[in-house]
Amino acid sequence: MSRYFIEVSYRGTRYSGFQVQENAPTIQLEIEKAFATLHRQSAALTGSSRTDAGVHALQNYFHFDFEGEIHSQFVYKMNAILPDDIVVKNIFRMPAEAHSRFDAVSRRYSYRVHRFKNPFIGRTSLYYPYQLDIQMMQEAAAVVKGQRNFYSFAKTNSQVKTFECTVFTSEWTFEGSTLKYTIEANRFLRGMVRLLTASLLKVGRGKLSVETFEQLFRGNIKCGFSVPAHGLFLECVNFAENYFPSPGVDLKGF
């Protein structure tokens, strides 16, 4: 029995999230179906980072155990079977104890906003046609980096032992005419990025001061506002240096 990691990318628009759910289309379900089609055997996938319905990923990982022989053109064949909005980017043979979720040291998310109507990015960016004070938003984003308690920015039904997170990056940048909020942390709570983004946009509109925003990290009151899922991207999942085999087994196909 060998353990494998697969690196994937997807547009989450028409999926009910990352993890398999009953009677709902998900990223995991589509990849498991494609694997069974290619190998005539099933493999149970374990995901690195769960993404909610409508959320996209530039990079995410699954791991699975498999006794059979992986197809030599695995990446090419899988992508021929998978729908156009899901891509397998790589496969790695890993040590038996490797775990795509627990071994990750950080994850980076971004949320994208466009302020001028654009028919080509409406599924992957929030149309937000308001005047924004970018400097104030940067100040508020810098506040996030120094916080530990993210209770106010977790969904009310979050079942976790702690609301503590360590944030490494929190900033706003421009990509052309698109405004992007980027946050990297050791862990994330359910809804955390969308709740933070909504709060930062309120700061930008002058509806929430930086001081009031900072106070949200000191209490036990939920912030109460979020942004839609379609502007959110999981940009990358980071592991320790030299975590993946190098050069490793070549299973990439074409």
TAGI-V444879 format. One line per field, one symbol per residue. ss: DSSP state (H for helix, E for strand, L for the rest). burial: + if it has 16 or more other C-alpha atoms within 10 Angstrom, else -. Layout:
ss: ???
burial: ???
This chain:
ss: LEEEEEEEEELLLLLLLLLLELLELLHHHHHHHHHHHHHLLLLLLEELLLLLLLLEEEEEEEEEEELLLLLLLHHHHHHHHLLLLEEEEEEEEELLLLLLLLLLLEEEEEEEEELLLLLLLLLLLEELLLLLLHHHHHHHHHHHHLLLELHHHLLLLLLLLLLELLEEEEEEEEELLEEEEEEEELLLLLLHHHHHHHHHHHHHLLLLLHHHHHHLLLLLLLLLLLLLHHHEEEEEEELLLLLLLLLLLLLLLL
burial: --+++++++++++-++++++----+++++++++++--+----+-+++++++++++++++++++++----+---++++++-++---+++++++++---++++--+-++++++++++-------+++++----+-+-+++-++-+++---+++++++-------+++++-++++-----++++++++-+++++++++++++++++++---++--+--++----++--++-+++++++++++-----------++--
